[in-house]
């Protein structure tokens, strides 16, 4: 008997993102669909961006996790449309990012700009202050920007919205 997709999703919720291991692939929102087609499990994945360097590792980790649970026939499909957005990160994932010291993306601001009047208010993950500012548009990975809190003076990464 094959496992239900809810069970499979729970297994994949234990697979960490290779760049930010505190958040799972499910919490990141890149597992778009799970479906059985005959005796093959089809896993549809939308990468965070088309050139994401972790895509091959993510695919390998998905297959490894599923094979560990006895699923032998797996097909991974890459879906680029609609493009992934940080709005797809789960609430649990946002809390995990914050607890890890990374400010989660401001919800509902897909496509936002970090400069000018339209810049989102980013909350410091260390002290909760909104007195924060951009240090660099580029952080420790392409999906993050470097910020600094003017109250606690701690630097932190902000997961850029897109």
C-alpha positions, 0 to 999 in steps of 0.5 A, spaced: 500 500 500 502 506 498 503 512 503 498 518 503 500 524 500 499 527 507 504 522 510 509 524 504 509 531 506 510 530 513 516 526 511 519 532 506 517 537 512 523 533 515 528 535 510 532 541 511 533 547 506 541 546 504 542 553 505 538 555 511 537 548 515 533 551 520 527 551 515 524 545 511 523 544 504 515 544 505 516 550 510 520 554 504 514 553 500 518 549 494 514 543 494 508 545 490 505 538 489 505 531 490 501 526 486 501 518 485 501 517 477 500 509 477 506 506 481 510 513 481 510 518 486 511 525 482 514 531 486 513 538 483 518 543 486 518 550 484 525 553 486 526 559 489 529 562 483 531 558 476 538 559 477 538 557 485 545 553 486 542 548 491 537 545 486 541 539 485 542 538 492 535 539 494 532 534 489 537 529 491 535 530 498 528 529 496 529 522 493 534 520 499 528 522 504 523 518 500 527 512 498 528 511 506 521 511 507 520 505 502 518 509 495 522 507 490 519 510 483 520 517 484 519 523 478 521 530 480 518 535 476 520 542 476 515 548 475 517 555 474 510 558 473 508 561 477 515 563 480 516 562 487 515 567 492 517 568 499 509 569 500 509 561 500 514 561 506 509 558 512 508 561 518 512 556 522 518 557 517 517 564 518 518 563 526 524 558 525 527 563 521 526 569 526 529 564 531 535 562 527 537 570 527 534 571 520 529 576 519 523 573 515 521 576 509 515 581 510 509 578 508 505 580 502 511 584 499 513 580 493 517 584 489 519 589 494 525 594 494 529 595 500 531 602 498 527 608 498 520 610 501 517 603 499 522 599 503 519 594 508 519 595 515 524 589 517 524 587 525 530 585 528 530 578 530 534 579 536 531 584 540 524 586 536 526 593 534 524 596 528 529 601 528 533 597 522 537 599 516 540 596 510 547 595 510 548 591 503 543 589 498 547 582 498 547 578 504 550 571 506 546 568 500 543 571 494 536 570 497 538 575 503 540 582 505 545 584 510 541 589 515 543 592 522 539 594 528 540 601 531 538 599 538 541 592 539 547 594 534 547 587 532 547 585 524 543 580 521 540 577 515 534 579 512 530 574 507 529 578 501 522 578 499 520 576 492 
